[in-house]
């Protein structure tokens, strides 16, 4: 009988350990997903901020022609990366 009780106790410990491992993996996986979402949001916000800065810069019309072309090129790059055009500029 003592042998059976010892064996049952060992199996219970193994199951508890396996459950804790499964929970740890699930938590790690959800943390990775959350981090990736936060990084994507941060990247999009950075692109949008730079896009807005360029849009405002172009709106002033005091930029020399060559600089204006460079800014327009960067604007197109940001649009390709996912920045949203709020209004039509230039």
N, C-alpha and C positions, 0 to 999 in steps of 0.2 A: 504494500500500500504506500509506503513512504517513497518508493521508487516512482510510482505513478504520480504522486503529488509533486515530486521534484520535476518530473518530465512536463507536467502541465504548467508548472510555474515557469519553466524555461521557455515553453512555447508561447506563453502569455508575454514574456519579456521580448521575445523575437517579434511578435506581432506589434507590440507597442513601438519597438525600434523601427520596424518597417513603416508603420503609420507616420511616425515622426519624420522619416526620410521623405515620404511622399508629400507631406505637408511642406517641408522645407523646399523641395523642388518646385512645388506649385507656387510658393511665395517668391522664390527666386525668379521664376518665369514671369510672374505678374509684375515684379519689380523691373525686369528688363523691358517688358512691353511699355510700362509707364514711363520709364526713362527715355525710350525711343520716341514716344509721343511728345514728351516735353522738349526733347532736342529738335524734333521736327517743327514744333510750334515756335521755338526760339529762332530757328533758321528762317522760317517764313516771316516772322516779325522783323528780323534784321533786314531781309530783302525788301520788305514793304517799307521800312523806315528809310533805307537808302533810296528806294524808288521815289518816295515822297519828297525827299531832300532834293533829288535831281529835278523832279517836276517843279518844285518851287523855284529852284535855281533857273530853270529855263523860262519860267513865267516872268522873271524880272527883265528879260531882253537886254541886259547890259553886258552880256557875255560876248566876247569876240567870236568870230565865225568859226575858227578852228577848234576852239574849246567847245563851242556849241555842238559841233559834229561829234566830238569825243563823248560828250555828255549824252547825246542822242544814241550813240552806239552802246554805251553802258546801260541806258534805259532799255534798249532792245534785249540786251543780255539778261537783265533782271526780269523782264517779261517772260523770257524763255525759261528762267529758273522758277517762275511761279508768282511773281509779284502781280498784283491786280491793278489794272489801270482804272482809276476812279473817274477821271474825266478825260476828254480828248485834249492833249497838249501838243503844241507845235504842229 
